[in-house]
Amino acid sequence: MGRLIVIVLVVLAIVWLLKRAMAGPASGKGKAGEPPAPGTPQGDLVTCAHCKVNLPKAEARSAGGLHYCSEEHWRLGPRDG
Ligand SMILES: [Zn+2]
């Protein structure tokens, strides 16, 4: 029974080493799934004139030079304050 555990551990170690080797040298820089560059918008960001949330221009609704995050806020219009 003890031998089986050793074999399993050795196999797991080999799989881990192979995965590490395949990931390449670029994988050694911290967290995975990190956004490409914080503060660099992917396309133009606009601010909702109603709730002031930032969103990509492609997803915003535009009216009269103002942008809105949703159809609801587009209907409600700009909000001051
Ligand atoms: Zn909004």
PDB file of the backbone (N, CA, C, O) and the ligand in Angstrom, with CONECT records:
HET     ZN  A 101       1
ATOM      1  N   MET A   1       0.830  -1.212   0.000  1.00  0.00           N
ATOM      2  CA  MET A   1       0.000   0.000   0.000  1.00  0.00           C
ATOM      3  C   MET A   1       0.859   1.254   0.000  1.00  0.00           C
ATOM      4  O   MET A   1       0.555   2.230  -0.687  1.00  0.00           O
ATOM      5  N   GLY A   2       1.945   1.218   0.786  1.00  0.00           N
ATOM      6  CA  GLY A   2       2.848   2.367   0.848  1.00  0.00           C
ATOM      7  C   GLY A   2       3.537   2.635  -0.475  1.00  0.00           C
ATOM      8  O   GLY A   2       3.779   3.790  -0.827  1.00  0.00           O
ATOM      9  N   ARG A   3       3.853   1.583  -1.211  1.00  0.00           N
ATOM     10  CA  ARG A   3       4.497   1.748  -2.527  1.00  0.00           C
ATOM     11  C   ARG A   3       3.579   2.463  -3.489  1.00  0.00           C
ATOM     12  O   ARG A   3       4.025   3.294  -4.280  1.00  0.00           O
ATOM     13  N   LEU A   4       2.283   2.143  -3.429  1.00  0.00           N
ATOM     14  CA  LEU A   4       1.322   2.751  -4.340  1.00  0.00           C
ATOM     15  C   LEU A   4       1.292   4.266  -4.136  1.00  0.00           C
ATOM     16  O   LEU A   4       1.247   5.031  -5.099  1.00  0.00           O
ATOM     17  N   ILE A   5       1.316   4.684  -2.878  1.00  0.00           N
ATOM     18  CA  ILE A   5       1.305   6.120  -2.582  1.00  0.00           C
ATOM     19  C   ILE A   5       2.547   6.792  -3.156  1.00  0.00           C
ATOM     20  O   ILE A   5       2.465   7.890  -3.708  1.00  0.00           O
ATOM     21  N   VAL A   6       3.707   6.125  -3.025  1.00  0.00           N
ATOM     22  CA  VAL A   6       4.943   6.686  -3.573  1.00  0.00           C
ATOM     23  C   VAL A   6       4.850   6.827  -5.088  1.00  0.00           C
ATOM     24  O   VAL A   6       5.264   7.839  -5.654  1.00  0.00           O
ATOM     25  N   ILE A   7       4.304   5.807  -5.736  1.00  0.00           N
ATOM     26  CA  ILE A   7       4.170   5.850  -7.201  1.00  0.00           C
ATOM     27  C   ILE A   7       3.247   7.003  -7.607  1.00  0.00           C
ATOM     28  O   ILE A   7       3.544   7.744  -8.545  1.00  0.00           O
ATOM     29  N   VAL A   8       2.132   7.146  -6.896  1.00  0.00           N
ATOM     30  CA  VAL A   8       1.182   8.229  -7.198  1.00  0.00           C
ATOM     31  C   VAL A   8       1.863   9.578  -7.028  1.00  0.00           C
ATOM     32  O   VAL A   8       1.702  10.462  -7.868  1.00  0.00           O
ATOM     33  N   LEU A   9       2.626   9.747  -5.946  1.00  0.00           N
ATOM     34  CA  LEU A   9       3.323  11.014  -5.705  1.00  0.00           C
ATOM     35  C   LEU A   9       4.343  11.308  -6.805  1.00  0.00           C
ATOM     36  O   LEU A   9       4.481  12.448  -7.248  1.00  0.00           O
ATOM     37  N   VAL A  10       5.056  10.261  -7.238  1.00  0.00           N
ATOM     38  CA  VAL A  10       6.054  10.445  -8.308  1.00  0.00           C
ATOM     39  C   VAL A  10       5.357  10.862  -9.601  1.00  0.00           C
ATOM     40  O   VAL A  10       5.822  11.765 -10.298  1.00  0.00           O
ATOM     41  N   VAL A  11       4.244  10.206  -9.919  1.00  0.00           N
ATOM     42  CA  VAL A  11       3.497  10.557 -11.140  1.00  0.00           C
ATOM     43  C   VAL A  11       3.009  11.991 -11.054  1.00  0.00           C
ATOM     44  O   VAL A  11       3.120  12.739 -12.025  1.00  0.00           O
ATOM     45  N   LEU A  12       2.470  12.391  -9.902  1.00  0.00           N
ATOM     46  CA  LEU A  12       1.995  13.761  -9.730  1.00  0.00           C
ATOM     47  C   LEU A  12       3.135  14.765  -9.889  1.00  0.00           C
ATOM     48  O   LEU A  12       2.963  15.826 -10.487  1.00  0.00           O
ATOM     49  N   ALA A  13       4.291  14.419  -9.351  1.00  0.00           N
ATOM     50  CA  ALA A  13       5.451  15.307  -9.470  1.00  0.00           C
ATOM     51  C   ALA A  13       5.868  15.472 -10.920  1.00  0.00           C
ATOM     52  O   ALA A  13       6.204  16.574 -11.354  1.00  0.00           O
ATOM     53  N   ILE A  14       5.846  14.359 -11.681  1.00  0.00           N
ATOM     54  CA  ILE A  14       6.225  14.420 -13.097  1.00  0.00           C
ATOM     55  C   ILE A  14       5.227  15.286 -13.868  1.00  0.00           C
ATOM     56  O   ILE A  14       5.621  16.122 -14.681  1.00  0.00           O
ATOM     57  N   VAL A  15       3.936  15.080 -13.607  1.00  0.00           N
ATOM     58  CA  VAL A  15       2.897  15.882 -14.285  1.00  0.00           C
ATOM     59  C   VAL A  15       3.096  17.364 -13.969  1.00  0.00           C
ATOM     60  O   VAL A  15       2.993  18.220 -14.847  1.00  0.00           O
ATOM     61  N   TRP A  16       3.385  17.649 -12.694  1.00  0.00           N
ATOM     62  CA  TRP A  16       3.576  19.047 -12.285  1.00  0.00           C
ATOM     63  C   TRP A  16       4.779  19.667 -12.999  1.00  0.00           C
ATOM     64  O   TRP A  16       4.722  20.803 -13.471  1.00  0.00           O
ATOM     65  N   LEU A  17       5.870  18.897 -13.067  1.00  0.00           N
ATOM     66  CA  LEU A  17       7.072  19.399 -13.742  1.00  0.00           C
ATOM     67  C   LEU A  17       6.820  19.615 -15.233  1.00  0.00           C
ATOM     68  O   LEU A  17       7.286  20.600 -15.806  1.00  0.00           O
ATOM     69  N   LEU A  18       6.083  18.694 -15.860  1.00  0.00           N
ATOM     70  CA  LEU A  18       5.775  18.838 -17.286  1.00  0.00           C
ATOM     71  C   LEU A  18       4.918  20.080 -17.524  1.00  0.00           C
ATOM     72  O   LEU A  18       5.164  20.834 -18.465  1.00  0.00           O
ATOM     73  N   LYS A  19       3.914  20.293 -16.673  1.00  0.00           N
ATOM     74  CA  LYS A  19       3.060  21.468 -16.811  1.00  0.00           C
ATOM     75  C   LYS A  19       3.884  22.739 -16.676  1.00  0.00           C
ATOM     76  O   LYS A  19       3.706  23.693 -17.432  1.00  0.00           O
ATOM     77  N   ARG A  20       4.794  22.738 -15.698  1.00  0.00           N
ATOM     78  CA  ARG A  20       5.642  23.906 -15.472  1.00  0.00           C
ATOM     79  C   ARG A  20       6.541  24.162 -16.668  1.00  0.00           C
ATOM     80  O   ARG A  20       6.748  25.311 -17.058  1.00  0.00           O
ATOM     81  N   ALA A  21       7.077  23.095 -17.252  1.00  0.00           N
ATOM     82  CA  ALA A  21       7.970  23.222 -18.404  1.00  0.00           C
ATOM     83  C   ALA A  21       7.206  23.745 -19.618  1.00  0.00           C
ATOM     84  O   ALA A  21       7.729  24.545 -20.393  1.00  0.00           O
ATOM     85  N   MET A  22       5.957  23.282 -19.778  1.00  0.00           N
ATOM     86  CA  MET A  22       5.167  23.703 -20.935  1.00  0.00           C
ATOM     87  C   MET A  22       4.704  25.147 -20.804  1.00  0.00           C
ATOM     88  O   MET A  22       4.529  25.839 -21.807  1.00  0.00           O
ATOM     89  N   ALA A  23       4.505  25.602 -19.573  1.00  0.00           N
ATOM     90  CA  ALA A  23       4.040  26.971 -19.373  1.00  0.00           C
ATOM     91  C   ALA A  23       5.099  27.981 -19.790  1.00  0.00           C
ATOM     92  O   ALA A  23       4.770  29.119 -20.122  1.00  0.00           O
ATOM     93  N   GLY A  24       6.359  27.582 -19.779  1.00  0.00           N
ATOM     94  CA  GLY A  24       7.423  28.437 -20.268  1.00  0.00           C
ATOM     95  C   GLY A  24       7.928  29.407 -19.221  1.00  0.00           C
ATOM     96  O   GLY A  24       7.362  29.509 -18.133  1.00  0.00           O
ATOM     97  N   PRO A  25       9.000  30.123 -19.553  1.00  0.00           N
ATOM     98  CA  PRO A  25       9.632  31.018 -18.584  1.00  0.00           C
ATOM     99  C   PRO A  25       8.790  32.249 -18.269  1.00  0.00           C
ATOM    100  O   PRO A  25       9.018  32.885 -17.240  1.00  0.00           O
ATOM    101  N   ALA A  26       7.832  32.607 -19.109  1.00  0.00           N
ATOM    102  CA  ALA A  26       7.030  33.818 -18.900  1.00  0.00           C
ATOM    103  C   ALA A  26       6.033  33.656 -17.765  1.00  0.00           C
ATOM    104  O   ALA A  26       5.437  34.639 -17.324  1.00  0.00           O
ATOM    105  N   SER A  27       5.840  32.431 -17.284  1.00  0.00           N
ATOM    106  CA  SER A  27       4.794  32.193 -16.301  1.00  0.00           C
ATOM    107  C   SER A  27       5.225  32.531 -14.889  1.00  0.00           C
ATOM    108  O   SER A  27       4.421  32.444 -13.961  1.00  0.00           O
ATOM    109  N   GLY A  28       6.466  32.909 -14.713  1.00  0.00           N
ATOM    110  CA  GLY A  28       6.969  33.099 -13.362  1.00  0.00           C
ATOM    111  C   GLY A  28       6.771  34.486 -12.789  1.00  0.00           C
ATOM    112  O   GLY A  28       7.497  34.875 -11.874  1.00  0.00           O
ATOM    113  N   LYS A  29       5.799  35.259 -13.304  1.00  0.00           N
ATOM    114  CA  LYS A  29       5.659  36.622 -12.809  1.00  0.00           C
ATOM    115  C   LYS A  29       4.336  36.844 -12.083  1.00  0.00           C
ATOM    116  O   LYS A  29       3.469  37.590 -12.538  1.00  0.00           O
ATOM    117  N   GLY A  30       4.211  36.184 -10.961  1.00  0.00           N
ATOM    118  CA  GLY A  30       3.118  36.490 -10.053  1.00  0.00           C
ATOM    119  C   GLY A  30       1.777  35.924 -10.475  1.00  0.00           C
ATOM    120  O   GLY A  30       1.700  34.852 -11.075  1.00  0.00           O
ATOM    121  N   LYS A  31       0.720  36.660 -10.154  1.00  0.00           N
ATOM    122  CA  LYS A  31      -0.640  36.167 -10.276  1.00  0.00           C
ATOM    123  C   LYS A  31      -1.028  35.891 -11.725  1.00  0.00           C
ATOM    124  O   LYS A  31      -0.623  36.605 -12.643  1.00  0.00           O
ATOM    125  N   ALA A  32      -1.815  34.850 -11.906  1.00  0.00           N
ATOM    126  CA  ALA A  32      -2.370  34.578 -13.232  1.00  0.00           C
ATOM    127  C   ALA A  32      -3.746  35.221 -13.329  1.00  0.00           C
ATOM    128  O   ALA A  32      -4.384  35.510 -12.317  1.00  0.00           O
ATOM    129  N   GLY A  33      -4.186  35.437 -14.542  1.00  0.00           N
ATOM    130  CA  GLY A  33      -5.497  36.035 -14.749  1.00  0.00           C
ATOM    131  C   GLY A  33      -5.560  37.501 -14.371  1.00  0.00           C
ATOM    132  O   GLY A  33      -6.636  38.040 -14.112  1.00  0.00           O
ATOM    133  N   GLU A  34      -4.412  38.137 -14.342  1.00  0.00           N
ATOM    134  CA  GLU A  34      -4.354  39.553 -14.023  1.00  0.00           C
ATOM    135  C   GLU A  34      -4.760  40.369 -15.248  1.00  0.00           C
ATOM    136  O   GLU A  34      -4.463  39.964 -16.371  1.00  0.00           O
ATOM    137  N   PRO A  35      -5.425  41.492 -15.064  1.00  0.00           N
ATOM    138  CA  PRO A  35      -5.739  42.334 -16.223  1.00  0.00           C
ATOM    139  C   PRO A  35      -4.469  42.840 -16.882  1.00  0.00           C
ATOM    140  O   PRO A  35      -3.478  43.072 -16.190  1.00  0.00           O
ATOM    141  N   PRO A  36      -4.465  43.020 -18.202  1.00  0.00           N
ATOM    142  CA  PRO A  36      -3.247  43.335 -18.963  1.00  0.00           C
ATOM    143  C   PRO A  36      -2.465  44.499 -18.385  1.00  0.00           C
ATOM    144  O   PRO A  36      -1.275  44.359 -18.101  1.00  0.00           O
ATOM    145  N   ALA A  37      -3.102  45.635 -18.207  1.00  0.00           N
ATOM    146  CA  ALA A  37      -2.417  46.797 -17.672  1.00  0.00           C
ATOM    147  C   ALA A  37      -3.427  47.675 -16.950  1.00  0.00           C
ATOM    148  O   ALA A  37      -4.278  48.294 -17.588  1.00  0.00           O
ATOM    149  N   PRO A  38      -3.343  47.734 -15.645  1.00  0.00           N
ATOM    150  CA  PRO A  38      -4.305  48.544 -14.892  1.00  0.00           C
ATOM    151  C   PRO A  38      -4.212  50.010 -15.300  1.00  0.00           C
ATOM    152  O   PRO A  38      -3.112  50.549 -15.423  1.00  0.00           O
ATOM    153  N   GLY A  39      -5.331  50.646 -15.506  1.00  0.00           N
ATOM    154  CA  GLY A  39      -5.341  52.049 -15.887  1.00  0.00           C
ATOM    155  C   GLY A  39      -5.309  52.261 -17.383  1.00  0.00           C
ATOM    156  O   GLY A  39      -5.504  53.381 -17.855  1.00  0.00           O
ATOM    157  N   THR A  40      -5.065  51.198 -18.138  1.00  0.00           N
ATOM    158  CA  THR A  40      -5.083  51.322 -19.592  1.00  0.00           C
ATOM    159  C   THR A  40      -6.398  50.769 -20.115  1.00  0.00           C
ATOM    160  O   THR A  40      -6.600  49.555 -20.131  1.00  0.00           O
ATOM    161  N   PRO A  41      -7.285  51.646 -20.540  1.00  0.00           N
ATOM    162  CA  PRO A  41      -8.583  51.156 -20.995  1.00  0.00           C
ATOM    163  C   PRO A  41      -8.475  50.384 -22.290  1.00  0.00           C
ATOM    164  O   PRO A  41      -7.668  50.719 -23.157  1.00  0.00           O
ATOM    165  N   GLN A  42      -9.284  49.353 -22.423  1.00  0.00           N
ATOM    166  CA  GLN A  42      -9.341  48.597 -23.664  1.00  0.00           C
ATOM    167  C   GLN A  42     -10.342  49.293 -24.574  1.00  0.00           C
ATOM    168  O   GLN A  42     -11.515  48.922 -24.603  1.00  0.00           O
ATOM    169  N   GLY A  43      -9.899  50.276 -25.299  1.00  0.00           N
ATOM    170  CA  GLY A  43     -10.810  51.124 -26.049  1.00  0.00           C
ATOM    171  C   GLY A  43     -11.175  52.331 -25.204  1.00  0.00           C
ATOM    172  O   GLY A  43     -10.685  52.495 -24.086  1.00  0.00           O
ATOM    173  N   ASP A  44     -12.039  53.171 -25.751  1.00  0.00           N
ATOM    174  CA  ASP A  44     -12.415  54.397 -25.055  1.00  0.00           C
ATOM    175  C   ASP A  44     -13.360  54.109 -23.910  1.00  0.00           C
ATOM    176  O   ASP A  44     -14.305  53.331 -24.040  1.00  0.00           O
ATOM    177  N   LEU A  45     -13.089  54.749 -22.787  1.00  0.00           N
ATOM    178  CA  LEU A  45     -14.002  54.671 -21.658  1.00  0.00           C
ATOM    179  C   LEU A  45     -14.807  55.959 -21.598  1.00  0.00           C
ATOM    180  O   LEU A  45     -14.279  57.050 -21.812  1.00  0.00           O
ATOM    181  N   VAL A  46     -16.074  55.818 -21.307  1.00  0.00           N
ATOM    182  CA  VAL A  46     -16.927  56.984 -21.130  1.00  0.00           C
ATOM    183  C   VAL A  46     -17.590  56.887 -19.766  1.00  0.00           C
ATOM    184  O   VAL A  46     -17.630  55.821 -19.153  1.00  0.00           O
ATOM    185  N   THR A  47     -18.112  58.022 -19.301  1.00  0.00           N
ATOM    186  CA  THR A  47     -18.752  58.079 -17.990  1.00  0.00           C
ATOM    187  C   THR A  47     -20.256  58.241 -18.170  1.00  0.00           C
ATOM    188  O   THR A  47     -20.712  59.091 -18.935  1.00  0.00           O
ATOM    189  N   CYS A  48     -21.003  57.438 -17.474  1.00  0.00           N
ATOM    190  CA  CYS A  48     -22.457  57.557 -17.511  1.00  0.00           C
ATOM    191  C   CYS A  48     -22.857  58.914 -16.931  1.00  0.00           C
ATOM    192  O   CYS A  48     -22.454  59.274 -15.825  1.00  0.00           O
ATOM    193  N   ALA A  49     -23.659  59.660 -17.697  1.00  0.00           N
ATOM    194  CA  ALA A  49     -24.061  60.989 -17.254  1.00  0.00           C
ATOM    195  C   ALA A  49     -25.031  60.922 -16.079  1.00  0.00           C
ATOM    196  O   ALA A  49     -25.266  61.933 -15.417  1.00  0.00           O
ATOM    197  N   HIS A  50     -25.589  59.764 -15.816  1.00  0.00           N
ATOM    198  CA  HIS A  50     -26.566  59.629 -14.730  1.00  0.00           C
ATOM    199  C   HIS A  50     -25.922  59.133 -13.439  1.00  0.00           C
ATOM    200  O   HIS A  50     -26.104  59.736 -12.382  1.00  0.00           O
ATOM    201  N   CYS A  51     -25.163  58.025 -13.522  1.00  0.00           N
ATOM    202  CA  CYS A  51     -24.627  57.427 -12.300  1.00  0.00           C
ATOM    203  C   CYS A  51     -23.106  57.524 -12.221  1.00  0.00           C
ATOM    204  O   CYS A  51     -22.506  57.053 -11.255  1.00  0.00           O
ATOM    205  N   LYS A  52     -22.477  58.132 -13.229  1.00  0.00           N
ATOM    206  CA  LYS A  52     -21.033  58.402 -13.229  1.00  0.00           C
ATOM    207  C   LYS A  52     -20.171  57.148 -13.292  1.00  0.00           C
ATOM    208  O   LYS A  52     -18.977  57.212 -12.999  1.00  0.00           O
ATOM    209  N   VAL A  53     -20.736  56.036 -13.660  1.00  0.00           N
ATOM    210  CA  VAL A  53     -19.939  54.823 -13.777  1.00  0.00           C
ATOM    211  C   VAL A  53     -19.162  54.870 -15.095  1.00  0.00           C
ATOM    212  O   VAL A  53     -19.650  55.402 -16.092  1.00  0.00           O
ATOM    213  N   ASN A  54     -17.954  54.309 -15.089  1.00  0.00           N
ATOM    214  CA  ASN A  54     -17.153  54.247 -16.310  1.00  0.00           C
ATOM    215  C   ASN A  54     -17.434  52.939 -17.037  1.00  0.00           C
ATOM    216  O   ASN A  54     -17.533  51.878 -16.421  1.00  0.00           O
ATOM    217  N   LEU A  55     -17.559  53.033 -18.339  1.00  0.00           N
ATOM    218  CA  LEU A  55     -17.797  51.831 -19.132  1.00  0.00           C
ATOM    219  C   LEU A  55     -17.230  52.041 -20.526  1.00  0.00           C
ATOM    220  O   LEU A  55     -17.055  53.179 -20.960  1.00  0.00           O
ATOM    221  N   PRO A  56     -16.940  50.949 -21.233  1.00  0.00           N
ATOM    222  CA  PRO A  56     -16.428  51.083 -22.599  1.00  0.00           C
ATOM    223  C   PRO A  56     -17.440  51.797 -23.489  1.00  0.00           C
ATOM    224  O   PRO A  56     -18.649  51.592 -23.376  1.00  0.00           O
ATOM    225  N   LYS A  57     -16.923  52.625 -24.362  1.00  0.00           N
ATOM    226  CA  LYS A  57     -17.790  53.412 -25.240  1.00  0.00           C
ATOM    227  C   LYS A  57     -18.687  52.516 -26.093  1.00  0.00           C
ATOM    228  O   LYS A  57     -19.821  52.865 -26.421  1.00  0.00           O
ATOM    229  N   ALA A  58     -18.137  51.347 -26.442  1.00  0.00           N
ATOM    230  CA  ALA A  58     -18.893  50.424 -27.292  1.00  0.00           C
ATOM    231  C   ALA A  58     -20.152  49.913 -26.591  1.00  0.00           C
ATOM    232  O   ALA A  58     -21.123  49.537 -27.247  1.00  0.00           O
ATOM    233  N   GLU A  59     -20.132  49.900 -25.247  1.00  0.00           N
ATOM    234  CA  GLU A  59     -21.281  49.382 -24.498  1.00  0.00           C
ATOM    235  C   GLU A  59     -22.202  50.493 -24.020  1.00  0.00           C
ATOM    236  O   GLU A  59     -23.254  50.228 -23.439  1.00  0.00           O
ATOM    237  N   ALA A  60     -21.807  51.734 -24.264  1.00  0.00           N
ATOM    238  CA  ALA A  60     -22.586  52.852 -23.747  1.00  0.00           C
ATOM    239  C   ALA A  60     -23.653  53.282 -24.746  1.00  0.00           C
ATOM    240  O   ALA A  60     -23.536  53.062 -25.951  1.00  0.00           O
ATOM    241  N   ARG A  61     -24.691  53.898 -24.206  1.00  0.00           N
ATOM    242  CA  ARG A  61     -25.699  54.545 -25.053  1.00  0.00           C
ATOM    243  C   ARG A  61     -25.383  56.026 -25.087  1.00  0.00           C
ATOM    244  O   ARG A  61     -25.103  56.637 -24.055  1.00  0.00           O
ATOM    245  N   SER A  62     -25.430  56.592 -26.263  1.00  0.00           N
ATOM    246  CA  SER A  62     -25.058  57.988 -26.412  1.00  0.00           C
ATOM    247  C   SER A  62     -26.270  58.803 -26.829  1.00  0.00           C
ATOM    248  O   SER A  62     -27.109  58.353 -27.609  1.00  0.00           O
ATOM    249  N   ALA A  63     -26.341  60.028 -26.281  1.00  0.00           N
ATOM    250  CA  ALA A  63     -27.402  60.952 -26.659  1.00  0.00           C
ATOM    251  C   ALA A  63     -26.938  62.357 -26.349  1.00  0.00           C
ATOM    252  O   ALA A  63     -26.556  62.655 -25.217  1.00  0.00           O
ATOM    253  N   GLY A  64     -26.968  63.212 -27.341  1.00  0.00           N
ATOM    254  CA  GLY A  64     -26.628  64.618 -27.145  1.00  0.00           C
ATOM    255  C   GLY A  64     -25.236  64.840 -26.594  1.00  0.00           C
ATOM    256  O   GLY A  64     -25.027  65.743 -25.784  1.00  0.00           O
ATOM    257  N   GLY A  65     -24.275  64.025 -27.021  1.00  0.00           N
ATOM    258  CA  GLY A  65     -22.908  64.176 -26.548  1.00  0.00           C
ATOM    259  C   GLY A  65     -22.673  63.581 -25.175  1.00  0.00           C
ATOM    260  O   GLY A  65     -21.550  63.616 -24.673  1.00  0.00           O
ATOM    261  N   LEU A  66     -23.713  63.035 -24.556  1.00  0.00           N
ATOM    262  CA  LEU A  66     -23.560  62.376 -23.256  1.00  0.00           C
ATOM    263  C   LEU A  66     -23.683  60.863 -23.437  1.00  0.00           C
ATOM    264  O   LEU A  66     -24.248  60.369 -24.413  1.00  0.00           O
ATOM    265  N   HIS A  67     -23.133  60.156 -22.461  1.00  0.00           N
ATOM    266  CA  HIS A  67     -23.141  58.693 -22.531  1.00  0.00           C
ATOM    267  C   HIS A  67     -23.831  58.131 -21.294  1.00  0.00           C
ATOM    268  O   HIS A  67     -23.786  58.718 -20.213  1.00  0.00           O
ATOM    269  N   TYR A  68     -24.458  57.003 -21.479  1.00  0.00           N
ATOM    270  CA  TYR A  68     -25.185  56.360 -20.377  1.00  0.00           C
ATOM    271  C   TYR A  68     -24.840  54.883 -20.333  1.00  0.00           C
ATOM    272  O   TYR A  68     -24.559  54.261 -21.357  1.00  0.00           O
ATOM    273  N   CYS A  69     -24.869  54.330 -19.114  1.00  0.00           N
ATOM    274  CA  CYS A  69     -24.452  52.942 -18.948  1.00  0.00           C
ATOM    275  C   CYS A  69     -25.558  51.975 -19.339  1.00  0.00           C
ATOM    276  O   CYS A  69     -25.281  50.812 -19.631  1.00  0.00           O
ATOM    277  N   SER A  70     -26.793  52.427 -19.350  1.00  0.00           N
ATOM    278  CA  SER A  70     -27.903  51.529 -19.615  1.00  0.00           C
ATOM    279  C   SER A  70     -29.051  52.303 -20.244  1.00  0.00           C
ATOM    280  O   SER A  70     -29.080  53.534 -20.229  1.00  0.00           O
ATOM    281  N   GLU A  71     -29.988  51.554 -20.794  1.00  0.00           N
ATOM    282  CA  GLU A  71     -31.147  52.191 -21.414  1.00  0.00           C
ATOM    283  C   GLU A  71     -31.958  52.950 -20.370  1.00  0.00           C
ATOM    284  O   GLU A  71     -32.528  54.003 -20.656  1.00  0.00           O
ATOM    285  N   GLU A  72     -32.004  52.399 -19.147  1.00  0.00           N
ATOM    286  CA  GLU A  72     -32.747  53.048 -18.074  1.00  0.00           C
ATOM    287  C   GLU A  72     -32.169  54.426 -17.775  1.00  0.00           C
ATOM    288  O   GLU A  72     -32.912  55.400 -17.656  1.00  0.00           O
ATOM    289  N   HIS A  73     -30.851  54.510 -17.654  1.00  0.00           N
ATOM    290  CA  HIS A  73     -30.215  55.798 -17.354  1.00  0.00           C
ATOM    291  C   HIS A  73     -30.286  56.735 -18.555  1.00  0.00           C
ATOM    292  O   HIS A  73     -30.322  57.956 -18.406  1.00  0.00           O
ATOM    293  N   TRP A  74     -30.305  56.141 -19.747  1.00  0.00           N
ATOM    294  CA  TRP A  74     -30.462  56.934 -20.967  1.00  0.00           C
ATOM    295  C   TRP A  74     -31.832  57.618 -20.960  1.00  0.00           C
ATOM    296  O   TRP A  74     -31.961  58.775 -21.361  1.00  0.00           O
ATOM    297  N   ARG A  75     -32.849  56.889 -20.501  1.00  0.00           N
ATOM    298  CA  ARG A  75     -34.194  57.461 -20.412  1.00  0.00           C
ATOM    299  C   ARG A  75     -34.266  58.502 -19.312  1.00  0.00           C
ATOM    300  O   ARG A  75     -34.904  59.542 -19.480  1.00  0.00           O
ATOM    301  N   LEU A  76     -33.615  58.232 -18.187  1.00  0.00           N
ATOM    302  CA  LEU A  76     -33.679  59.146 -17.044  1.00  0.00           C
ATOM    303  C   LEU A  76     -32.907  60.431 -17.312  1.00  0.00           C
ATOM    304  O   LEU A  76     -33.243  61.484 -16.770  1.00  0.00           O
ATOM    305  N   GLY A  77     -31.850  60.347 -18.164  1.00  0.00           N
ATOM    306  CA  GLY A  77     -31.083  61.517 -18.522  1.00  0.00           C
ATOM    307  C   GLY A  77     -30.028  61.861 -17.484  1.00  0.00           C
ATOM    308  O   GLY A  77     -29.860  61.145 -16.497  1.00  0.00           O
ATOM    309  N   PRO A  78     -29.312  62.970 -17.713  1.00  0.00           N
ATOM    310  CA  PRO A  78     -28.218  63.334 -16.806  1.00  0.00           C
ATOM    311  C   PRO A  78     -28.740  63.726 -15.430  1.00  0.00           C
ATOM    312  O   PRO A  78     -29.833  64.272 -15.285  1.00  0.00           O
ATOM    313  N   ARG A  79     -27.935  63.435 -14.443  1.00  0.00           N
ATOM    314  CA  ARG A  79     -28.297  63.755 -13.060  1.00  0.00           C
ATOM    315  C   ARG A  79     -27.185  64.628 -12.470  1.00  0.00           C
ATOM    316  O   ARG A  79     -26.010  64.268 -12.539  1.00  0.00           O
ATOM    317  N   ASP A  80     -27.538  65.722 -11.918  1.00  0.00           N
ATOM    318  CA  ASP A  80     -26.548  66.622 -11.314  1.00  0.00           C
ATOM    319  C   ASP A  80     -26.299  66.228  -9.868  1.00  0.00           C
ATOM    320  O   ASP A  80     -27.175  65.730  -9.160  1.00  0.00           O
ATOM    321  N   GLY A  81     -25.034  66.483  -9.458  1.00  0.00           N
ATOM    322  CA  GLY A  81     -24.672  66.200  -8.068  1.00  0.00           C
ATOM    323  C   GLY A  81     -24.115  64.833  -7.988  1.00  0.00           C
ATOM    324  O   GLY A  81     -23.741  64.381  -6.906  1.00  0.00           O
TER     325      GLY A  81
HETATM  326 ZN    ZN A 101     -25.663  54.843 -15.301  1.00  0.00          ZN2+
END
